[in-house]
Amino acid sequence: MDNPVALDLLPTEQVRPGLEDLDIRPVDDVVGELLAAEAGVAAALDAARAELAVAAAAIAERLGQGGRLVYVGAGTPGRIAALDAVECGPTFGVPDGTVVAVVAGGVEAAGRALEEAEDDAEAARESLSKLRLSDRDVVVGLTASGRTPFVVEALAAARTAGACTIAVTNNAGTPVARDADHRVELLTGPEVVGGSTRLTAGTAQKIALNVLSTAAMIHRGRTYGAWMVGVQAGNDKLRRRAARIVQEITGVTADRAAGALDAASGDTAVALVMLVRGDDPPAARVRLQAAGGHVRKALS
């Protein structure tokens, strides 16, 4: 670990001025302070727009080569990473294992705080080794401080394996960002509760991952316009959503949309290709595979 004094000086470790009486203020005032702080996240994200765009393009490029998007985080960032990773499958229809989250402390850390796990650099090396990374993969490390040992070591291991590395942090010029191929610095500053980076820092990280994964998936053709054509119709709500998407894109009747989805085993993209190209389900899947999962290319 680097100089602990340097950690003490980080903006995310400071206390916001003017909040010395926060604990004795009316609840409405406290809520107002919290909301005002969250409102400031938009400016921090907008300032990092160019960095986010470069990082999203790098992710899209690796996904296009058949690589994986791997998130690494400890504590709150790890749980945020796990949330984004698990949602990419049902949202964009990517195969299992395409988006992966490596969380310090493992599965147990998803449900309870394991603060000591963030210092375990050896565990980070072991976790990344198990993934057998290559130059087709991209690894995104999340850390508010920018110097969490688990994340710093994970990105170092990723670089050694030849993977593209991206650092997402809430401080400027940190160790994790200095050695990454790309960096996204979300300068959210001190929290309303000093050091509690689950607040504005966490909000900014969650939005940043929304942007990175979604922009990359859109660029890879995992949507058709703004339609979620990767959705898998696995329950009543999703079946209705999928049928509506198929109807709106193709202009067919509700019955035809439902019939195509049934024949496609609930796969919205396959149903679309069947209706637009006149394929049977196996041929539609082959066409999608040949297009690299890019729905618009498969339809045209």
CORZI-V931124 format. One line per field, one symbol per residue. phi: phi as a letter, one per 20 degrees, with the letter a starting at -180 (. if undefined). A space follows every 10 residues. Layout:
phi: ???
This chain:
phi: .fgfffffef gfeedffndf dgfdefggff gfffffffff fgfffffdgf fffffffffg ffffeneddd ecacmggfff ffffffefff fdmefgnfcc dddgnmgfff dbfcffffee ffffffffff flfcfeecdd ddbffnbfgg fgffffffff fnffccddbd cemegfegde fcccddeemf efdgneffef fffffffffg fffffffffe meccmdeefe fdfdbfffff fffffffffe nfffffffff fffelnefff fffgffemee gfffffffff emnffffffe
